[in-house]
Amino acid sequence: MTLHRAPWFWAWVAAFAAFLATWSMSAGGGGGAALAVAALTFGSFSVLTGLGQMLVITMGPGNTDLSIPATMTLAGTLSLKLMGGMDGGAVTVLAGLLSALLIGMGVGIANFALIRLLRIPPIIATLSASFLYQSLAIWSNRGLRIKPPPALAEFTTGRDLLGVPNLAWVALAISMGFWVLLNLSGFGRRVSAIGQNARAARLAGVPVARVSAATYVICAMMAALTGFLLACFSGGAALNMGAEFLLMSIAVTVIGGSSIAGGNSNVPGIWAGALFMYLIVSMLNSYGLGAGVRLLSTGVIIIAIVAVASGRKAKP
Amino acid sequence: MRLINPRLALPILSLAILIVAVFWLQPRAMSYVGINLLFNLAVPIALATVAQMIIIMVNDIDLSMGAFVSLVACITAAILPGNPALGVLMLLGCVLAYAALGALIEARQLPAIVVTLGMSFVWGGAAVLILPSPGGTSPVWLTAIMKAKPPLVPMAIIASLLIAGVAHLLIMRSAFGVRLRALGGNARAVSRAGRSTVRLRAMAYAVAGCFAVLAGMALVGLTTSGDANIALRYTLLSIAGVILGGGEFTGGRVSPIGAVIGALTLTLAGSFLSFLRLSPDWQIGAQGAILILVLAARLLVRQAEKRT
């Protein structure tokens, strides 16, 4: 396969173009390194949510997890609340991380149980469940803003290795795990098989229910992990902290060249999509545009990319 | 022909139970003023629900409904009173944009959920541009219509009946409505029968856009001011209303009368929860829970039907 045929190739070209365009806008051109660091930091959050969403979307039409923002808020709020009452040592960090992941697992299982037991489309199931998670987060939060343990705050905002943000390393390591999972493991092949033709996959002996349960659980756990890291990064959980990641997680999947119709996805594209989305927004920022124009252009750009990249000609 | 469509039995039953519960908790609500207060805000929600129902009828889902209704509210409050011609033109433009959206989704075979999610940013951005801070006024005639006090029956009830009637005639009784439902039922058959699916989907979106525009205007008539975030919760409310009213997500099987009943039920559920003195923290969660419960109830009913 030649390089320019890879599904993620054009996404990377677009990301580089956006980088150069934004860089040239900044005064004197000296902000390149700072811009790259910011893009890698904020891009990491989009990558982490995008990986989980990609796995769910791979399972075919109708499979989308709309509970990502609420899961992020719930995991961020509850894990910080737990850590707030502890001494701040290594045990605290571990307990916080574990609690966030457990919350994610619980959310994923609840989501899948609704989809399976009530036989409702995943979009509706995850949407209605997300309001319960959101209420749970509001109720437990009570407007308090608990600070994360100093060690975690330092880690998430630091750049300890090669000047690259720690968050980017974390996201990179997890991305590699996803790449192996998707391309080399039987599980990844089963997910793709379900997305290409669920009926054929079932007849070929793929345990469809078990595999899709696993993808929803993995997606929710990724959202919970992102919520945990984001809450530590921004010095506390906020009730609306996950809001932008619903569209973001879908957008980076589609921009990265994964098929929105399912059955075909790739990990490198997620990174290109995440960097592109951040750089586009900062480019609009550096033009000095107001919030209204920024929102409007973000929406238009996403729709334009989706229309060009993932559209198929109407079936005759 | 059966007297009552079985699809409507569950929605009517849930609305009746809720009305009894509300009157039992708060007997003073059982009056002209009380009923008007209970159902007042149901009018814009019912209109938005019918709009969402038309989108769901053609197998799509609109996640931008709340943002769109907010944008219409901003246009109605900020531009329509001072410059009626420009305001009407902008509202027409909104409907045309919806039609274009439908055409784009069909022509490129895009997932509606992604496109409408993206559009919610576009509508939100436009609303902020038009009305940066909450404000504006309602056109006098609009407030006069929405706050009219007809004898005997409160305005909210008359408006709901009117919306249900018009939507029923348009969707269930007209040839146009049959074609739109066919698009949701079997798009390929429609295309083989020589109809342009692109044009049909554009029309469905345009009709939905009209109802959504009316929802935004009705909302401003009641609140007398606009805000870019005024109707964001309508996205969930409208989807929930369609489902409560017996609509299906696929196959073009929907019920306009059910959708209006669903919207009334949801509005009443909000009052019911506050009569119960439920903490506001749980208001959103309760709506999610109601949605899940109704879907569970429907599954049980359907399984019971299958067994007999």
Boltz contact constraints between the chains, C-beta under 6 A:
constraints:
  - contact:
      token1: [A, 118]
      token2: [B, 295]
      max_distance: 6.0
  - contact:
      token1: [A, 118]
      token2: [B, 296]
      max_distance: 6.0
  - contact:
      token1: [A, 118]
      token2: [B, 299]
      max_distance: 6.0
  - contact:
      token1: [A, 120]
      token2: [B, 295]
      max_distance: 6.0
  - contact:
      token1: [A, 121]
      token2: [B, 249]
      max_distance: 6.0
  - contact:
      token1: [A, 128]
      token2: [B, 288]
      max_distance: 6.0
  - contact:
      token1: [A, 128]
      token2: [B, 291]
      max_distance: 6.0
  - contact:
      token1: [A, 128]
      token2: [B, 292]
      max_distance: 6.0
  - contact:
      token1: [A, 131]
      token2: [B, 284]
      max_distance: 6.0
  - contact:
      token1: [A, 131]
      token2: [B, 285]
      max_distance: 6.0
  - contact:
      token1: [A, 131]
      token2: [B, 288]
      max_distance: 6.0
  - contact:
      token1: [A, 132]
      token2: [B, 285]
      max_distance: 6.0
  - contact:
      token1: [A, 132]
      token2: [B, 288]
      max_distance: 6.0
  - contact:
      token1: [A, 134]
      token2: [B, 284]
      max_distance: 6.0
  - contact:
      token1: [A, 135]
      token2: [B, 281]
      max_distance: 6.0
  - contact:
      token1: [A, 135]
      token2: [B, 282]
      max_distance: 6.0
  - contact:
      token1: [A, 135]
      token2: [B, 284]
      max_distance: 6.0
  - contact:
      token1: [A, 135]
      token2: [B, 285]
      max_distance: 6.0
  - contact:
      token1: [A, 138]
      token2: [B, 281]
      max_distance: 6.0
  - contact:
      token1: [A, 139]
      token2: [B, 281]
      max_distance: 6.0
  - contact:
      token1: [A, 247]
      token2: [B, 117]
      max_distance: 6.0
  - contact:
      token1: [A, 250]
      token2: [B, 114]
      max_distance: 6.0
  - contact:
      token1: [A, 260]
      token2: [B, 111]
      max_distance: 6.0
  - contact:
      token1: [A, 291]
      token2: [B, 128]
      max_distance: 6.0
  - contact:
      token1: [A, 292]
      token2: [B, 125]
      max_distance: 6.0
  - contact:
      token1: [A, 292]
      token2: [B, 128]
      max_distance: 6.0
  - contact:
      token1: [A, 292]
      token2: [B, 129]
      max_distance: 6.0
  - contact:
      token1: [A, 295]
      token2: [B, 121]
      max_distance: 6.0
  - contact:
      token1: [A, 295]
      token2: [B, 124]
      max_distance: 6.0
  - contact:
      token1: [A, 295]
      token2: [B, 125]
      max_distance: 6.0
  - contact:
      token1: [A, 296]
      token2: [B, 122]
      max_distance: 6.0
  - contact:
      token1: [A, 296]
      token2: [B, 125]
      max_distance: 6.0
  - contact:
      token1: [A, 296]
      token2: [B, 126]
      max_distance: 6.0
  - contact:
      token1: [A, 298]
      token2: [B, 121]
      max_distance: 6.0
  - contact:
      token1: [A, 299]
      token2: [B, 118]
      max_distance: 6.0
  - contact:
      token1: [A, 299]
      token2: [B, 121]
      max_distance: 6.0
  - contact:
      token1: [A, 299]
      token2: [B, 122]
      max_distance: 6.0
  - contact:
      token1: [A, 302]
      token2: [B, 118]
      max_distance: 6.0
  - contact:
      token1: [A, 303]
      token2: [B, 115]
      max_distance: 6.0
  - contact:
      token1: [A, 303]
      token2: [B, 118]
      max_distance: 6.0
  - contact:
      token1: [A, 306]
      token2: [B, 114]
      max_distance: 6.0
  - contact:
      token1: [A, 307]
      token2: [B, 108]
      max_distance: 6.0
  - contact:
      token1: [A, 311]
      token2: [B, 108]
      max_distance: 6.0
  - contact:
      token1: [A, 311]
      token2: [B, 110]
      max_distance: 6.0
  - contact:
      token1: [A, 312]
      token2: [B, 109]
      max_distance: 6.0
  - contact:
      token1: [A, 314]
      token2: [B, 109]
      max_distance: 6.0
